[in-house]
Amino acid sequence: MQINNQYNIEDIVYLKHDIEQLPKMVTAIIWDGHKVMYEVICAECASQHYEYEISNIKTIY
C-alpha cells in the first residue's frame, strides 16, 4: 500500500481553525484506515488532525 501524504515529519504547519496560528511541528503521520492524520506539537501540547485541518501557510493574518 502506498499512502500519499501532503506533509512530512518535522514540517512546520498551522491549524486553519486556530486564531493564534501558532507554528506546530509534525511529529507523526497516522493512517486511521480511511484518511491520513498528523500529530502536531507546539511547546508541550500535542494534538492529532486531518490533512484538511492544517496548512503550511498562515491563513489568518
Secondary structure, 3 states (H helix, E strand, C coil): CCCCCCCCCCCEEEECCCCCCCCEEEEEEEECCCCEEEEEEECCEEEEEEHHHEECCCCCC
